[in-house]
Amino acid sequence: MDTSENRSTGGVTETLDIDRSDPDYRAWLKEAVRKVQADANRSADTHLLRFPLPDRWGIDLYLKDESTHLTGSLKHRLARSLFLYGLCNGWIRPGKPVIEASSGSTAVSEAYFAKLIGVPFIAVMPRTTSREKCRLIEFHGGRCHFVDDSRRLYEESAALAAETGGHYMDQFTYAERATDWRGNNNIAESIYQQLRLERYPEPTWIVATAGTGGTSATIGRYVRYMQHDTRICVPDPENSCFFDGWVRNDPQATSDCGSRIEGIGRPRMEPSFVPGAIDRMMKVPDAASVAAVRVLERAIGRKAGGSTGTGLWSAFRLVAEMVERGTTGSVVALFCDPGDRYLDKYYSDEWLSAQGLDIRPYNDTIDRFLATGTWP
């Protein structure tokens, strides 16, 4: 025992020693991390689809199809990263629930990983979340906890965590730091690997819609780290504050109501949204997002969620600019999740009518663009 006086600790003459080692917990943790990593090892990469454009333009448009993940969306990558982050930080504990504030897709993926490692899961969601997403959360063993005001998601999630002794995952704070943006098979590295044998392997633009902001931060950082010339465009839907906050450089920007385009747009500037990693933003009408996913189905025979439409609309505008300038190259957007989760929304004319959305002018714009390469 060290009996020498330690003046910096107020005269303590013994070494203070508190050992919180817990062999049972460490054994559980080791097995939980193994299960999550084994899931990644069993999973193949997602596809890079080509959207048909006229050959004479000399421009290739791709969609990174994240709907092919086991839980059907881009958020599968995020959920895996968040679980590893929470486990290795000692935040996720055996028998204690994981709680998340989510409009659906992140909750579906997190419910899957919670079930994989054997902990309860509670999704705190707006009451307007699509019925299919709720069904999928419950299918994976999760429980849905609804709020009427989406701005209360955060405080309700934190309160549930305090009440149950669980862990509030808080994707909106930790998304950008839980993912290894330098590589390690993240979405950005995957895109560049898949473009390696294409005629334009370094895209002119990558379009990434923002919910947490973690994906755009990962791609933007990776592009800079690898010294690519690719620029990052982030489209924002109606009823979201990201665009206004980015334009005004205002981290306190807010919106009065939630986004109708599930999975993207936020009522506050989230901590995981990194404005400096973004080159350009667009504010996209919700009707344009819906028109774009319906055009996508006609073009490739696949239904997609509204966030895919928001990104595709912006990608069309970027391609039209390239056509006008006479430049060649490639553009990549994200196919975020499948449209069968939104049959009662973006593919329902009744829902569009109830929301007061008229997609016909936007359909005409896209049809004219695909025929002539011009944009209004």
MARMIBA-944558 format. One record per residue (C-alpha): x, z, y. Coordinates in nm, 2 decimals. Layout:
BEGIN
+--------+--------+--------+
:      X :      Z :      Y :
+--------+--------+--------+
:      X :      Z :      Y :
...
+--------+--------+--------+
//
This chain:
BEGIN
+--------+--------+--------+
:      X :      Z :      Y :
+--------+--------+--------+
:   0.00 :   0.00 :   0.00 :
:   0.13 :  -0.09 :   0.35 :
:   0.13 :   0.23 :   0.55 :
:   0.31 :   0.08 :   0.86 :
:   0.12 :   0.11 :   1.18 :
:  -0.06 :  -0.21 :   1.30 :
:  -0.10 :  -0.17 :   1.67 :
:  -0.29 :  -0.49 :   1.71 :
:  -0.58 :  -0.35 :   1.50 :
:  -0.61 :  -0.02 :   1.69 :
:  -0.37 :   0.20 :   1.49 :
:  -0.49 :   0.11 :   1.14 :
:  -0.22 :   0.23 :   0.90 :
:  -0.35 :   0.07 :   0.58 :
:  -0.41 :  -0.29 :   0.49 :
:  -0.78 :  -0.34 :   0.50 :
:  -0.89 :  -0.56 :   0.20 :
:  -1.24 :  -0.68 :   0.12 :
:  -1.27 :  -0.92 :  -0.17 :
:  -1.60 :  -1.11 :  -0.19 :
:  -1.51 :  -1.32 :  -0.48 :
:  -1.81 :  -1.39 :  -0.71 :
:  -1.71 :  -1.55 :  -1.04 :
:  -2.07 :  -1.63 :  -1.13 :
:  -2.14 :  -1.80 :  -0.80 :
:  -1.82 :  -2.00 :  -0.81 :
:  -1.91 :  -2.12 :  -1.16 :
:  -2.25 :  -2.22 :  -1.03 :
:  -2.10 :  -2.39 :  -0.73 :
:  -1.85 :  -2.58 :  -0.94 :
:  -2.12 :  -2.71 :  -1.16 :
:  -2.34 :  -2.80 :  -0.87 :
:  -2.07 :  -3.00 :  -0.70 :
:  -1.99 :  -3.17 :  -1.03 :
:  -2.35 :  -3.28 :  -1.07 :
:  -2.37 :  -3.43 :  -0.72 :
:  -2.04 :  -3.61 :  -0.76 :
:  -2.14 :  -3.73 :  -1.11 :
:  -2.46 :  -3.88 :  -0.96 :
:  -2.25 :  -4.08 :  -0.71 :
:  -2.02 :  -4.19 :  -0.99 :
:  -2.32 :  -4.32 :  -1.19 :
:  -2.45 :  -4.51 :  -0.89 :
:  -2.37 :  -4.88 :  -0.81 :
:  -2.33 :  -5.00 :  -0.46 :
:  -2.62 :  -5.15 :  -0.27 :
:  -2.67 :  -5.52 :  -0.22 :
:  -2.59 :  -5.73 :   0.09 :
:  -2.88 :  -5.98 :   0.12 :
:  -2.87 :  -6.30 :   0.32 :
:  -3.16 :  -6.38 :   0.56 :
:  -3.22 :  -6.76 :   0.56 :
:  -3.11 :  -6.92 :   0.89 :
:  -3.07 :  -7.29 :   0.97 :
:  -2.72 :  -7.41 :   0.85 :
:  -2.66 :  -7.59 :   1.17 :
:  -2.64 :  -7.27 :   1.37 :
:  -2.32 :  -7.16 :   1.19 :
:  -2.44 :  -6.80 :   1.18 :
:  -2.50 :  -6.57 :   0.88 :
:  -2.74 :  -6.28 :   0.90 :
:  -2.72 :  -6.01 :   0.63 :
:  -2.93 :  -5.71 :   0.54 :
:  -2.76 :  -5.41 :   0.38 :
:  -3.02 :  -5.32 :   0.12 :
:  -3.02 :  -4.94 :   0.11 :
:  -3.36 :  -4.94 :  -0.06 :
:  -3.18 :  -4.99 :  -0.40 :
:  -3.05 :  -4.63 :  -0.40 :
:  -3.21 :  -4.40 :  -0.67 :
:  -3.43 :  -4.24 :  -0.41 :
:  -3.51 :  -4.57 :  -0.24 :
:  -3.35 :  -4.54 :   0.11 :
:  -3.05 :  -4.52 :   0.33 :
:  -3.10 :  -4.15 :   0.34 :
:  -2.97 :  -4.11 :  -0.02 :
:  -2.61 :  -4.14 :   0.11 :
:  -2.68 :  -3.89 :   0.38 :
:  -2.85 :  -3.64 :   0.15 :
:  -2.56 :  -3.65 :  -0.10 :
:  -2.31 :  -3.59 :   0.19 :
:  -2.52 :  -3.30 :   0.33 :
:  -2.55 :  -3.13 :  -0.01 :
:  -2.18 :  -3.15 :  -0.07 :
:  -2.12 :  -3.03 :   0.28 :
:  -2.36 :  -2.74 :   0.24 :
:  -2.23 :  -2.65 :  -0.10 :
:  -1.86 :  -2.65 :  -0.01 :
:  -1.93 :  -2.45 :   0.31 :
:  -2.10 :  -2.18 :   0.09 :
:  -2.44 :  -2.23 :   0.26 :
:  -2.64 :  -2.35 :  -0.04 :
:  -2.68 :  -2.06 :  -0.29 :
:  -2.83 :  -2.04 :  -0.64 :
:  -3.21 :  -1.97 :  -0.64 :
:  -3.24 :  -2.00 :  -0.26 :
:  -3.44 :  -2.29 :  -0.11 :
:  -3.30 :  -2.58 :   0.09 :
:  -3.52 :  -2.65 :   0.39 :
:  -3.51 :  -2.97 :   0.59 :
:  -3.68 :  -3.11 :   0.90 :
:  -3.77 :  -3.47 :   0.81 :
:  -4.02 :  -3.75 :   0.86 :
:  -3.99 :  -3.83 :   0.50 :
:  -3.70 :  -4.04 :   0.36 :
:  -3.43 :  -3.78 :   0.40 :
:  -3.67 :  -3.52 :   0.25 :
:  -3.73 :  -3.75 :  -0.05 :
:  -3.36 :  -3.78 :  -0.11 :
:  -3.28 :  -3.41 :  -0.05 :
:  -3.56 :  -3.31 :  -0.29 :
:  -3.39 :  -3.52 :  -0.56 :
:  -3.05 :  -3.35 :  -0.51 :
:  -3.21 :  -3.00 :  -0.49 :
:  -3.38 :  -3.07 :  -0.82 :
:  -3.04 :  -3.20 :  -0.96 :
:  -2.87 :  -2.87 :  -0.89 :
:  -3.17 :  -2.65 :  -0.96 :
:  -3.27 :  -2.51 :  -0.62 :
:  -3.61 :  -2.51 :  -0.45 :
:  -3.67 :  -2.76 :  -0.17 :
:  -3.91 :  -2.75 :   0.13 :
:  -3.97 :  -3.04 :   0.36 :
:  -4.09 :  -2.97 :   0.71 :
:  -4.27 :  -3.28 :   0.83 :
:  -4.51 :  -3.42 :   1.08 :
:  -4.86 :  -3.43 :   0.95 :
:  -4.87 :  -3.80 :   1.01 :
:  -4.60 :  -3.87 :   0.75 :
:  -4.71 :  -4.14 :   0.50 :
:  -4.89 :  -4.02 :   0.19 :
:  -4.64 :  -4.21 :  -0.04 :
:  -4.34 :  -4.02 :   0.10 :
:  -4.52 :  -3.69 :   0.04 :
:  -4.60 :  -3.80 :  -0.31 :
:  -4.23 :  -3.88 :  -0.37 :
:  -4.11 :  -3.55 :  -0.23 :
:  -4.34 :  -3.37 :  -0.47 :
:  -4.25 :  -3.60 :  -0.76 :
:  -3.89 :  -3.47 :  -0.71 :
:  -4.00 :  -3.11 :  -0.72 :
:  -4.01 :  -3.05 :  -0.34 :
:  -4.29 :  -2.89 :  -0.14 :
:  -4.43 :  -3.03 :   0.19 :
:  -4.48 :  -2.81 :   0.49 :
:  -4.66 :  -2.99 :   0.77 :
:  -4.66 :  -2.94 :   1.15 :
:  -4.89 :  -3.10 :   1.40 :
:  -4.63 :  -3.13 :   1.67 :
:  -4.31 :  -3.31 :   1.56 :
:  -4.12 :  -3.12 :   1.83 :
:  -4.17 :  -2.80 :   1.63 :
:  -3.99 :  -2.93 :   1.33 :
:  -3.67 :  -2.76 :   1.41 :
:  -3.80 :  -2.41 :   1.49 :
:  -4.04 :  -2.42 :   1.20 :
:  -3.75 :  -2.51 :   0.96 :
:  -3.53 :  -2.24 :   1.10 :
:  -3.81 :  -1.98 :   1.07 :
:  -3.87 :  -2.08 :   0.70 :
:  -3.50 :  -2.05 :   0.62 :
:  -3.49 :  -1.70 :   0.78 :
:  -3.81 :  -1.60 :   0.60 :
:  -3.70 :  -1.72 :   0.25 :
:  -3.33 :  -1.65 :   0.28 :
:  -3.27 :  -2.02 :   0.22 :
:  -3.05 :  -2.28 :   0.40 :
:  -3.18 :  -2.50 :   0.68 :
:  -2.99 :  -2.82 :   0.61 :
:  -3.04 :  -2.95 :   0.97 :
:  -2.96 :  -3.32 :   0.92 :
:  -2.99 :  -3.38 :   1.30 :
:  -2.69 :  -3.16 :   1.36 :
:  -2.47 :  -3.22 :   1.06 :
:  -2.53 :  -3.59 :   0.97 :
:  -2.23 :  -3.72 :   1.17 :
:  -1.98 :  -3.46 :   1.04 :
:  -2.09 :  -3.44 :   0.68 :
:  -2.00 :  -3.81 :   0.61 :
:  -1.64 :  -3.92 :   0.58 :
:  -1.64 :  -4.19 :   0.85 :
:  -1.28 :  -4.30 :   0.76 :
:  -1.39 :  -4.46 :   0.43 :
:  -1.45 :  -4.31 :   0.09 :
:  -1.71 :  -4.57 :   0.01 :
:  -1.93 :  -4.49 :   0.31 :
:  -2.18 :  -4.76 :   0.43 :
:  -1.93 :  -4.91 :   0.67 :
:  -1.65 :  -4.96 :   0.42 :
:  -1.91 :  -5.10 :   0.17 :
:  -2.03 :  -5.36 :   0.43 :
:  -1.67 :  -5.49 :   0.49 :
:  -1.58 :  -5.50 :   0.13 :
:  -1.89 :  -5.70 :   0.05 :
:  -1.82 :  -5.94 :   0.34 :
:  -1.46 :  -5.99 :   0.22 :
:  -1.52 :  -6.34 :   0.06 :
:  -1.78 :  -6.46 :   0.31 :
:  -1.70 :  -6.72 :   0.57 :
:  -1.72 :  -6.47 :   0.85 :
:  -1.58 :  -6.15 :   0.69 :
:  -1.57 :  -5.95 :   1.02 :
:  -1.92 :  -5.94 :   1.17 :
:  -1.98 :  -5.99 :   1.53 :
:  -2.24 :  -5.73 :   1.54 :
:  -2.37 :  -5.45 :   1.31 :
:  -2.72 :  -5.33 :   1.39 :
:  -2.80 :  -4.97 :   1.29 :
:  -3.12 :  -4.79 :   1.39 :
:  -3.09 :  -4.42 :   1.47 :
:  -3.28 :  -4.12 :   1.33 :
:  -3.01 :  -3.86 :   1.32 :
:  -2.76 :  -4.09 :   1.46 :
:  -2.52 :  -4.03 :   1.17 :
:  -2.52 :  -4.38 :   1.04 :
:  -2.44 :  -4.54 :   1.37 :
:  -2.17 :  -4.28 :   1.43 :
:  -2.02 :  -4.35 :   1.09 :
:  -2.01 :  -4.72 :   1.14 :
:  -1.89 :  -4.71 :   1.49 :
:  -1.61 :  -4.47 :   1.41 :
:  -1.50 :  -4.67 :   1.11 :
:  -1.49 :  -5.00 :   1.31 :
:  -1.27 :  -4.84 :   1.57 :
:  -1.05 :  -4.66 :   1.31 :
:  -1.00 :  -4.99 :   1.12 :
:  -0.94 :  -5.18 :   1.45 :
:  -1.22 :  -5.43 :   1.39 :
:  -1.37 :  -5.62 :   1.69 :
:  -1.72 :  -5.57 :   1.56 :
:  -1.97 :  -5.42 :   1.81 :
:  -2.24 :  -5.18 :   1.72 :
:  -2.60 :  -5.22 :   1.84 :
:  -2.85 :  -4.94 :   1.81 :
:  -3.22 :  -5.04 :   1.86 :
:  -3.46 :  -4.76 :   1.95 :
:  -3.84 :  -4.75 :   1.90 :
:  -4.11 :  -4.65 :   2.14 :
:  -4.16 :  -4.27 :   2.20 :
:  -3.79 :  -4.20 :   2.14 :
:  -3.54 :  -4.06 :   2.39 :
:  -3.22 :  -4.21 :   2.25 :
:  -3.22 :  -4.52 :   2.46 :
:  -3.30 :  -4.34 :   2.79 :
:  -3.04 :  -4.07 :   2.72 :
:  -2.78 :  -4.33 :   2.63 :
:  -2.85 :  -4.54 :   2.94 :
:  -2.85 :  -4.24 :   3.18 :
:  -2.57 :  -4.06 :   2.99 :
:  -2.81 :  -3.77 :   2.97 :
:  -2.77 :  -3.54 :   2.67 :
:  -3.08 :  -3.35 :   2.78 :
:  -3.32 :  -3.65 :   2.76 :
:  -3.65 :  -3.59 :   2.58 :
:  -3.96 :  -3.77 :   2.48 :
:  -4.31 :  -3.63 :   2.49 :
:  -4.43 :  -3.75 :   2.15 :
:  -4.30 :  -3.86 :   1.81 :
:  -4.21 :  -4.21 :   1.70 :
:  -4.46 :  -4.43 :   1.51 :
:  -4.16 :  -4.59 :   1.33 :
:  -4.09 :  -4.34 :   1.06 :
:  -3.73 :  -4.24 :   1.00 :
:  -3.59 :  -4.34 :   1.35 :
:  -3.64 :  -4.23 :   1.70 :
:  -3.63 :  -3.87 :   1.82 :
:  -3.80 :  -3.65 :   2.09 :
:  -3.46 :  -3.51 :   2.18 :
:  -3.10 :  -3.62 :   2.19 :
:  -2.98 :  -3.50 :   1.85 :
:  -2.63 :  -3.35 :   1.80 :
:  -2.55 :  -3.62 :   1.54 :
:  -2.62 :  -3.90 :   1.79 :
:  -2.28 :  -4.01 :   1.92 :
:  -2.33 :  -4.23 :   2.23 :
:  -1.96 :  -4.32 :   2.26 :
:  -1.96 :  -4.49 :   1.92 :
:  -2.22 :  -4.74 :   2.04 :
:  -2.17 :  -5.06 :   2.23 :
:  -2.52 :  -5.16 :   2.30 :
:  -2.88 :  -5.03 :   2.27 :
:  -3.22 :  -5.20 :   2.28 :
:  -3.57 :  -5.06 :   2.33 :
:  -3.79 :  -5.23 :   2.08 :
:  -4.18 :  -5.23 :   2.10 :
:  -4.33 :  -5.09 :   1.79 :
:  -4.55 :  -5.41 :   1.75 :
:  -4.23 :  -5.61 :   1.74 :
:  -4.09 :  -5.39 :   1.46 :
:  -4.41 :  -5.45 :   1.25 :
:  -4.40 :  -5.82 :   1.32 :
:  -4.04 :  -5.84 :   1.20 :
:  -4.10 :  -5.67 :   0.86 :
:  -4.39 :  -5.90 :   0.79 :
:  -4.17 :  -6.20 :   0.87 :
:  -3.91 :  -6.05 :   0.64 :
:  -4.15 :  -6.04 :   0.35 :
:  -4.24 :  -6.41 :   0.41 :
:  -3.87 :  -6.50 :   0.42 :
:  -3.73 :  -6.31 :   0.12 :
:  -4.03 :  -6.18 :  -0.06 :
:  -3.96 :  -5.81 :   0.00 :
:  -4.15 :  -5.55 :   0.19 :
:  -3.95 :  -5.31 :   0.41 :
:  -4.02 :  -5.00 :   0.63 :
:  -4.07 :  -5.02 :   1.00 :
:  -3.72 :  -4.91 :   1.08 :
:  -3.59 :  -5.22 :   0.91 :
:  -3.81 :  -5.42 :   1.13 :
:  -3.68 :  -5.25 :   1.45 :
:  -3.32 :  -5.35 :   1.34 :
:  -3.42 :  -5.70 :   1.23 :
:  -3.59 :  -5.78 :   1.57 :
:  -3.27 :  -5.68 :   1.75 :
:  -3.06 :  -5.88 :   1.50 :
:  -3.27 :  -6.19 :   1.58 :
:  -3.21 :  -6.14 :   1.95 :
:  -2.83 :  -6.11 :   1.89 :
:  -2.83 :  -6.43 :   1.68 :
:  -3.03 :  -6.61 :   1.95 :
:  -2.76 :  -6.52 :   2.20 :
:  -2.49 :  -6.65 :   1.97 :
:  -2.68 :  -6.98 :   1.92 :
:  -2.72 :  -7.01 :   2.30 :
:  -2.35 :  -6.96 :   2.36 :
:  -2.26 :  -7.20 :   2.07 :
:  -2.06 :  -6.93 :   1.89 :
:  -2.04 :  -6.88 :   1.51 :
:  -2.01 :  -6.56 :   1.31 :
:  -2.21 :  -6.30 :   1.12 :
:  -2.46 :  -6.02 :   1.20 :
:  -2.54 :  -5.73 :   0.97 :
:  -2.86 :  -5.52 :   0.99 :
:  -2.99 :  -5.25 :   0.76 :
:  -3.27 :  -5.27 :   0.50 :
:  -3.35 :  -4.90 :   0.53 :
:  -3.63 :  -4.84 :   0.28 :
:  -3.90 :  -5.02 :   0.09 :
:  -4.23 :  -5.12 :   0.24 :
:  -4.45 :  -4.98 :  -0.04 :
:  -4.41 :  -4.64 :   0.13 :
:  -4.60 :  -4.78 :   0.43 :
:  -4.88 :  -4.99 :   0.29 :
:  -5.13 :  -4.77 :   0.48 :
:  -4.94 :  -4.82 :   0.80 :
:  -4.72 :  -5.12 :   0.88 :
:  -4.90 :  -5.34 :   0.63 :
:  -5.24 :  -5.23 :   0.73 :
:  -5.43 :  -5.43 :   0.99 :
:  -5.67 :  -5.13 :   1.03 :
:  -5.38 :  -4.90 :   1.12 :
:  -5.25 :  -5.16 :   1.37 :
:  -5.59 :  -5.18 :   1.53 :
:  -5.62 :  -4.80 :   1.54 :
:  -5.28 :  -4.78 :   1.71 :
:  -5.37 :  -5.05 :   1.96 :
:  -5.08 :  -5.27 :   1.84 :
:  -5.10 :  -5.65 :   1.86 :
:  -4.82 :  -5.82 :   1.66 :
:  -4.93 :  -6.18 :   1.73 :
:  -4.71 :  -6.24 :   2.04 :
:  -4.41 :  -6.10 :   1.85 :
:  -4.48 :  -6.32 :   1.55 :
:  -4.49 :  -6.62 :   1.77 :
:  -4.16 :  -6.52 :   1.93 :
:  -3.99 :  -6.49 :   1.58 :
:  -4.14 :  -6.82 :   1.45 :
:  -4.01 :  -7.00 :   1.76 :
:  -3.67 :  -6.84 :   1.72 :
:  -3.64 :  -6.94 :   1.36 :
:  -3.74 :  -7.29 :   1.44 :
:  -3.54 :  -7.35 :   1.75 :
:  -3.28 :  -7.07 :   1.79 :
:  -3.42 :  -6.99 :   2.13 :
:  -3.55 :  -6.65 :   2.26 :
:  -3.79 :  -6.60 :   2.55 :
+--------+--------+--------+
//
